[in-house]
């Protein structure tokens, strides 16, 4: 969405145009000091906003990143950072190994991660695991916008209305592990080509 990407520049240009019009209109009744400020700031805002608007976007350097066990991968638009965390649901805790990337200048976060399934989920079928996963998301206040399965990969789009966050993800169950990619963004920060490319690049390695 080009308009959303350049909203800050557009706002600066609009404000600059308004200030300039107020300062130079023939029926100007503003105080002399205010008029002087508007005559300086108005054109300045237009110039700065125009320069930012014309500034070329930094080109993403897409690179495929493998999980540490090399069982899954995804393409990131830049170098991803590795980190280990622990997820806890009730009394059950599991270690999660992730690669993360925050899109520069945008409220968009990308994750590639995997973790071991809890013992009570290891004997379940994929369909039963997905039912449990969807139930968990619902309990956390997420609304399922889209859910589909292609082969072994499940794709979801979730909406957290209270937090004004959208989450796009793909996941797959392999043995006793679950592998996933997650793209999340706040309202007004959507970059669908980028998040679609990231999520759709998710692959499970052939053994």
HELIX and SHEET records of a PDB file:
HELIX    1   1 UNK A    2  UNK A    5  1                                   4    
HELIX    2   2 UNK A    7  UNK A   24  1                                  18    
HELIX    3   3 UNK A   32  UNK A   54  1                                  23    
HELIX    4   4 UNK A  119  UNK A  121  5                                   3    
HELIX    5   5 UNK A  126  UNK A  139  1                                  14    
HELIX    6   6 UNK A  192  UNK A  200  1                                   9    
SHEET    1   A 3 UNK A  63  UNK A  66  0                                        
SHEET    2   A 3 UNK A  72  UNK A  76 -1                                        
SHEET    3   A 3 UNK A 203  UNK A 204 -1                                        
SHEET    1   B 7 UNK A  81  UNK A  89  0                                        
SHEET    2   B 7 UNK A  92  UNK A 102 -1                                        
SHEET    3   B 7 UNK A 108  UNK A 116 -1                                        
SHEET    4   B 7 UNK A 177  UNK A 186 -1                                        
SHEET    5   B 7 UNK A 165  UNK A 174 -1                                        
SHEET    6   B 7 UNK A 153  UNK A 160 -1                                        
SHEET    7   B 7 UNK A 143  UNK A 150 -1                                        
END                                                                             
